[in-house]
Amino acid sequence: MSHTLIIAEAGVNHNGSLEIAKKLIDVAVDAGVDIIKFQTFKADKLVSKGAKKADYQKYNIGDEDDSQYQMLKKLELSDEAHKELISYCHERNIRFWSTAFDLESIDFLHSLGLNLWKIPSGEITNYPFIKKIATFREPVIMSTGMCDEQDIKNAMDVLLNNGVSKDQITILHCNTQYPTPMKDVNLKAMLTIKNDFGTIVGYSDHTRGIEVPIAAVALGAQVIEKHFTLDRNMQGPDHKASLEPNELKAMVTAIRNIEQALGTGRKSISESECANICVARKSIVAKTNIKKGEVLTDNNLTVKRPGSGISPMQWEIVIGTKAIKNYQPDELIEL
């Protein structure tokens, strides 16, 4: 049975509060995910002062301020906060991870020794960003929202040409809209990515609900990333497209069930169904009273449960033989 790597994306849903961030860690632990991921950035390095919010950000936050810079400035986590959260994750026995969004933050995360990198969808055309990550020659998970196949190829080339091997790369199919309309999910594109690029694939989900990531696992996703929050009604850019704690737990349970259900791929009789063979299958039985020595024919034989006698697949072998004893109707035929 394969194990799907489930990443609970806390992102910026801590709203800049260390206390909320720790509560998110508690929720992730309770849900049984593998990794909790935050976001590491300096607003001054990430966005220009004049950059506007995305429409979904304006809608989700609901305030009058249109400045992306001011929004992100409130959502930064300090260096000390990172170290405190790492310590708390260690205490709670869950892996801490974070996505860098600028070159300075890459250096900081490298100093923390996380040894796993995320290229978010918005940075997939950022050559200096990707090249810097590639130089560490460590595993990379790359999201592909807002991408076509050429964008993915270009980013892959930067990784491969600067020291990352293909077996270190996981590509996540993704749609960058919060929430993503079902008609835009295009989940089969994940299979195209796997076929065309030959990497491990997964899915980063921004739909409402849990059914799409579950379907992605059934299709072969080995990594699932999903935003979560303490409460969807909290103010912030990503809360409304995030799972609440009970939903995150339900998603993890469903994914673990799907992992078991996928099985080995070989068709065989399972342990649980063996006991039902005799009950559900049929045997050749007497249709009428049959005397010893009488020829067995289509007229005096039939097929009924249980399946503890001669299989009906042996019908042509039985027909034409002689009864070895007297039979009453429904009695199992013997040879």
N, C-alpha and C positions, 0 to 999 in steps of 0.2 A: 504494500500500500504506500503510495507516494504521500508526502507531507507538503501541503500548500503553505508557503510562507505568507502569513497574514500580517499586514502592516496597518496598524491603526494610526491614521493621520490626524494628530492633534493640531498640527499646523500652527495657526495663530488663534485658535479657539480658546486660548488661555486669556485673551484680551489684555495681555501685558501683566497679568497677575501670577506670581509664583504659587500662591495658594490654589488658584484654579488649575494651574498646570499640574500640581501634585494630585489634585482630585481626578484629573484626566488620567494620570498614571494609574491611580487606584481602579478606575473604571476599566482600563485596558487590561489590567491584571485579572480582574474579576471575569472579564469576557473570555480570557484565554488566548489572546493574540500572541504573536511571536515578538513583534517589535512595536514600540510606540515612537512616532516620528514627529519632530517639531520643525520649525523653520528658523534659519539663522541668517540674519542680514543686518546691515546698517542702512537705514533709509537714505542717508546722505550718499551712499555708494550705489544704491539700487535704482533710484528714481530721481528725475529732475524735478525741481520745485514747481514747474508748470504742468506736470503730467496730471491728466484727469483720471478719475476713477472709471472703471469699467461699469457698464450699465447695471450688471448684476450686483456689483459692489454698492452702487448708489441705492438700488432697490432694497438690498438686504440690510443695509445700515439705516437707511431712512432719514439721514440728516441732510442739512442744506450745504454742508461743506463738500465741494467737488474735488478737493485736493487729495490725490493718491499719496503724496508725500506725508501730509499730516496724518492720514489714516495709518500708514505704515510706521510712522515715528512712535505712535502709541502702542504698537504691537511688538516692538523690539524686545528681545531677551538679552540681558547683560551677560558678560562673560562669566561672572560669578553665579548668575542664575543657571547657566548651562551646567556648571560644575555641581551645583546643588541638586539639580534634577538628575544628573548622571548618578550621583551618590544615592539619591532616593530610588532610582530605578534598580540599582544594584541591591539595595535593601529589600525591594519588592520582587527581586528575581525576574526582571524583564529587561530586554535589551533596549537601550536608549539609542536613538538615531536622529539625525537632523539633516535638512536640505539647506545647503548654502545657496545664496543668491548673488554673491559678489566675490571678487577675488580675495579681498581681505578676510571674508568669512570662510573661504576655503582654507586659508592658512590656519585660521583659528581651529576649525574642525580637525584639520590634520594634526594639530598639536594635542588634541584630545585623544588621538589614536582610535578613531571609530572604525577605520579599515574597510569601509563600505561607502560608496558615493551615490548620490542621487543627482541626475540631470533632470530638472523639472522641464515641463513642456515649454515654458517661456524662455528657457536658455538654450534650446536645441539648435538655434542658429547663432549662438554666441561662441565664436571660434576661440578667443582667448580663454574663456571660462572652461570649455571642454578640454582644450589642450592642457591647461594647468592640472585638471583632475586626472587626465590620462598619464601625466608624468609620474604619478604615485604608483601606477601599475597595480592597482587594487580593483576588486570587483565593482562594477558599475550597474546601477539600475536606471534606465532611461525612459521617461514618459514621452509620449508622442502626440499630445493634444495639439491641434492646429497644424498638423503635419500631413504632407503627402509622402510617398515612398522616396522621392528624391531628397527631401529634407532628412529623412532617416538615414539614407545612404551617406549623405554628406557628413552627418554627425558621426556615423560609424567609421568613416574613413579617418576622421580626426583621431578617434580613439585608437584605432588599429595602427595608424601610422606613428603614434606617439607612445607605444609600449603596452597597451591593453590587448590581451588576447581575446579571441571571439568567445571562448568558453568562460570568460569572466563577465560577459555582458548579458544582461537581461533587458528585453525591450517590453515595455508596457503599452498596450493599446490604450488610448485615452481620448476623451472628448473634453475640451476646455470650455464648458459652459456649466454654470452652477445655478440650478440643477440642469443636467443634460436631458433634453427631450428623448423619449424612447425611440422616436423615429431617426434620431441622429447617433444612436449608440454604435451601430454597424459592427456588432461583435465578431462577425465572421472575418473582419479585417485582421483580427489577431492571428488567425490561421494563415492568412496570406503573409503576414510579417514573419511568422515562423518558417514558412516554406521558402520565402525569398531571401531571408538573412541568416537562417540556420542557427539562431540563438535560442536560449530559453525565452519563453514569452509569458506575459501575465497581463493583468488588467487593472488600471487605476480608474475607479468608478466615481462619477459625480451625479448619478441618477438618484432620485428619491427611492427609498426602499432597499431591499436586499436581494431581490430576485435576479438581477443582472450579474452581480459578482458570483452568485451561486451557479448560474448558467455558464459563466466563463470557466469556472473550475471543471464543470462537466465537459466543456470543450477542450480542456487541456491546459488552462492557465496554471502556472506553478507559483505565481506570486499574485496576491490580491492586495490592493491598497484602497482604503476607504476612509473618508473624513468622518470624525465623530465629535460630539459635543456633550456637555452636561445637559444643555437645554436648547432646543432649536429657537426659542424665543429670545435668547440672549442677543444683544446688539453686537454686530461684527460682520465682516464680509462673507464668511463661510458657514456660519451656523445653520442657515436655512437649508443648505444642501448637505447637511451632516446627519449621521445617525445619532439617536439618543442611546443612553446606556443599554436599555433592554433590547433595542434593535441590534446593536453591535454584538451583544451576546447571542442573539438568535442567529445572526449571520454566521458567526464562528461555529455554532453548533451545526447549522445546516451544511457548511462547507466540510466539516469533519465527517458528517454522515455521507456526503457525496463522495469523499475520498474512499470510504469503505465500500460504497455501492459500486464504484467504478471497477473494482476487482482486478483480476489478472488479464482479462481479455480472452482467456481460454474457456470454451464452453464445456462444462462438466457438471456432474450431479453434485450439488452442494450438500454439506453435512446436515443442514437443517431440513432439507426436503427428502432425505433418504427414507425417513419413516413413513412418508406419504405415498411411496411408490405402490405398496401393496393395496392401500386404500383407494387410490385414484385410478390405477390401471385395471385392466380386465384380463380375464382368463377364458379359455375354451371350456364350456360347460355343456351338460346334457340339456337339450331342449325338450325332449320327451323321455318317457321310460325307454331304456335301452337294455337289451338282454346281452349277456356274455356271448361273444362270437358274432354279434351283429355288426355289419359293416357301418362305419361312421361316415355320415354324409352331410350335405348341406341342410338336409331336412330334419335330422335328429340332433344337430349341434347348434349352439349359439354362443354369443360372447357376453359375459357379464362380470361385474366386480364380485369379489376382490381379485387382485392381480397375483395371487399366491400360487396359481397353477401354471399350466402351459400357456405361453404368450400367444395371442391371436396372430402374431407374425409367423407362427408355425402352422397356420391353418392348412396350407397345401400339403404339409407333411402328414398331418393327422387324418385328413380326408382320405378315405379308401382303406384305412387300417381297420382291424376288427377290435371290438370292445373286449378288454381283458377281464371284465367283470360286469355285473348288472349295475345300471345307473338309474337313479331317479332324477327328475327335472331339477336343474340348478346345481347338480353335483359336479365337482371338478373332474374333468377327464384326465386319466392317467395313461401313460404309454409304457 
